[in-house]
């Protein structure tokens, strides 16, 4: 019986998670050391918040985001241009039977966080949060039945 994997709605296996983390560290190191000579990446800090591996470990989807979220398309295009070099460097740094093919995507979690912040700043939500704060007892205040004379 085969295990359900990430693509079929199941959770990724421990091996997938471990390899993804190793690939993420290798990519972060490559981007930090500026091993990629590309004008679109020069002087930019690019974060690698997540890597997802296919169940056979032959495909790595690397989620990247330039600091500040500026020029994401340029950053993705530059990384795609150097895909072969990056695949070879990842293969050297991560001991796997096969070097995974690398795909780059913009990290959607930053957009999602921005949407949540926008929702929390809506007037109706702020009003509800303030009403809840006013109805709660102050922190550290504890009702003891012995103090009430019960």
C-alpha positions in Angstrom: 0.0 0.0 0.0 1.5 3.4 -1.0 1.6 6.3 1.4 -0.2 9.5 0.7 2.2 12.3 -0.1 1.9 16.0 -0.1 0.5 16.3 -3.6 -2.4 14.0 -2.9 -3.5 15.9 0.2 -1.4 13.9 2.7 1.5 15.2 4.7 5.1 15.1 3.3 7.3 12.3 4.6 10.1 12.8 7.1 12.6 12.2 4.3 10.9 14.8 2.1 11.0 17.4 4.9 14.6 16.6 5.8 15.9 16.9 2.1 13.8 20.0 1.6 15.5 21.6 4.6 19.0 20.6 3.3 18.2 22.1 -0.1 16.9 25.3 1.6 20.1 25.7 3.6 22.2 25.1 0.4 20.2 27.7 -1.6 20.4 30.2 1.3 24.2 29.7 1.5 24.5 30.2 -2.3 22.5 33.4 -2.3 24.2 34.7 0.8 27.7 34.2 -0.6 26.7 35.9 -3.9 28.0 32.9 -5.9 25.6 33.8 -8.7 26.9 36.6 -11.0 23.8 38.3 -12.2 23.1 42.0 -12.3 19.5 41.4 -11.2 20.7 39.7 -8.0 23.7 42.0 -7.2 23.3 43.8 -3.9 19.9 42.2 -3.1 19.1 40.0 -0.2 16.9 37.1 -1.2 15.3 34.9 1.4 14.4 31.2 1.0 11.5 30.6 3.4 10.4 27.3 2.1 11.4 24.4 -0.2 9.0 21.5 -1.1 10.3 18.3 -2.5 8.4 15.8 -4.7 7.9 12.3 -3.2 10.6 10.9 -5.4 13.0 13.7 -4.4 13.7 14.6 -8.0 12.0 18.0 -8.0 12.6 20.8 -5.6 10.2 23.8 -5.6 12.1 26.7 -4.0 10.1 29.6 -2.7 12.0 32.8 -2.7 11.3 36.4 -1.9 13.7 39.4 -2.2 13.9 41.5 0.9 11.2 44.2 0.7 9.3 42.2 -2.0 10.6 44.4 -4.8 11.3 43.1 -8.3 10.2 39.5 -7.6 9.8 38.8 -11.3 13.4 39.9 -12.0 14.7 37.8 -9.2 12.8 34.7 -10.4 14.0 35.3 -14.0 17.6 35.6 -12.8 17.4 32.4 -10.7 15.8 30.6 -13.7 18.7 31.7 -15.9 21.2 30.1 -13.5 19.1 27.0 -12.8 21.8 24.5 -14.1 24.5 26.1 -12.0 22.3 26.0 -8.9 21.3 22.4 -9.4 25.0 21.4 -9.6 25.9 23.3 -6.5 23.0 21.8 -4.6 24.1 18.4 -5.7 27.6 19.0 -4.3 26.3 20.3 -1.0 23.4 17.8 -0.5 24.4 14.1 -0.7 21.6 12.6 -2.8 21.6 9.8 -5.4 20.1 12.2 -7.9 20.4 16.0 -8.1 16.9 17.4 -7.9 15.6 19.6 -10.7 15.0 23.1 -9.3 11.9 25.3 -9.8 11.6 28.8 -8.4 8.4 30.4 -7.3 7.5 33.6 -5.4 6.7 32.9 -1.8 2.9 33.5 -1.2 3.2 33.6 2.6 4.2 37.3 2.5 1.1 38.2 0.5 -1.0 36.2 2.8 0.5 37.9 5.9 -0.2 41.3 4.2 -3.9 40.3 3.7 -4.2 39.3 7.3 -2.7 42.6 8.5 -5.1 44.5 6.2 -8.0 42.6 7.7 -6.9 43.3 11.3 -6.7 47.0 10.5 -10.3 47.2 9.3 -12.4 49.5 11.5 -15.0 46.8 12.4 -12.3 44.4 13.4 -10.5 47.0 15.5 -13.8 47.8 17.2 -14.3 44.1 18.1 -10.8 43.8 19.4 -11.2 46.9 21.6 -14.6 45.6 22.9 -13.0 42.3 23.8 -10.1 44.0 25.6 -12.5 46.1 27.7 -14.6 43.1 28.7 -11.6 41.0 29.8 -10.3 41.3 33.4 -6.8 42.8 33.7 -3.9 40.4 33.4 -2.9 38.8 36.7 -6.3 39.3 38.2 -7.6 36.0 39.6 -10.9 35.4 41.2 -10.5 33.3 44.3 -13.7 31.9 45.9 -12.1 32.3 49.4 -11.7 36.1 48.9 -15.4 36.5 48.0 -16.4 34.9 51.3 -18.0 31.8 49.7 
